[in-house]
Amino acid sequence: MEAMDSQERDCAATTADRGVVGAVECAAAGDLLRALASPTRIAIVMLLRERPQCVHEIVGALEVSQPLVSQHLRVLKDAGVVRGHRTGREIVYELVDHHLAHIVTDALAHAMEVSDGTVAE
């Protein structure tokens, strides 16, 4: 297990002092955010927010290679963001929890904000 850096210790100490969350929760949130920290993975979450999809549908929508999509899906699956169900020869992927899509949509909305606090259109 990796040692905590100073920011992780600050998060753990600050939140633990208030009785909110501890080091384990901060580490889990960090792992989740790292799994989402890719434009391709964000795009996959946005696609799966609409409906479950198989790999070839994701490949077609994103116009990236199948091995790349599979690699990103593996990261998301390992982080507990998506799960796959076999249907015949295909695996259909879906979000484990639509709460996760809110994290991504909130991040996208924040990224679109302009300096005066309005949302760019």
C-alpha angles and dihedrals in degrees: 000000000000121000115249116255120223094269091052091049090049091051092047095045096044097047095040090054089057092045092241106114138334140219094287092055092046090050092049091050089049091052091051093049091048089053090053093044097104129085090224093051090047089052090049091052090049091051093048089048087069096049142319112286140185124237096261091054091051091047090052094047095047097034093223130124122282093238090053093050090047091051092051092046089053091055091048092046093049089051092051094246098117137020131198131221121196114235108180107303095344133076114221114208126209137170113269090217128008087217085078090060088057090059090055096043091048090051091049092048090050091049090053094052115110123219095269091059098255123123116252114236 
